[in-house]
Amino acid sequence: MDERTSQIVGEINDERQRLGDNIAELERKVRDSTSWRMYFERKPWMVLGLALGGGFLLSALFTPRSR
């Protein structure tokens, strides 16, 4: 019975390690997917285009209209 208990404890520890590794990988993926720097590294022209478009939109919204 003691040998079986040791085996179960070993399996639990192995599974705990795998879960920890999976959580660390998930955290890295979430951090990368929310990082504007990662988007810029992958698609710099898209990010620059969005920034330019956002600038035009903001200037159109906040520029006073002449009569």
C-alpha positions, -999 to 999 in steps of 0.1 A, spaced: 0 0 0 29 24 8 43 19 -27 10 27 -43 7 58 -22 42 70 -33 32 64 -69 0 85 -65 19 113 -48 45 112 -76 17 114 -103 1 143 -84 34 162 -83 40 155 -120 5 168 -129 10 199 -107 43 206 -126 25 203 -159 -3 225 -148 22 251 -136 40 250 -170 6 254 -188 -4 284 -167 30 300 -173 26 295 -211 -10 309 -210 2 340 -190 29 346 -216 4 343 -245 -20 367 -228 8 392 -221 20 390 -257 -15 393 -272 -22 425 -252 12 441 -259 12 468 -285 50 462 -289 43 427 -300 18 439 -326 43 465 -338 71 438 -342 48 416 -362 29 442 -383 46 476 -381 27 491 -411 -7 481 -397 1 497 -363 14 529 -380 -17 530 -402 -40 527 -372 -21 554 -354 -24 577 -384 -61 570 -388 -67 575 -352 -49 609 -353 -70 620 -383 -102 609 -365 -93 628 -333 -83 659 -352 -116 658 -371 -136 654 -338 -118 682 -319 -111 708 -346 -136 736 -344 -158 740 -375 -157 773 -393 -189 791 -403 
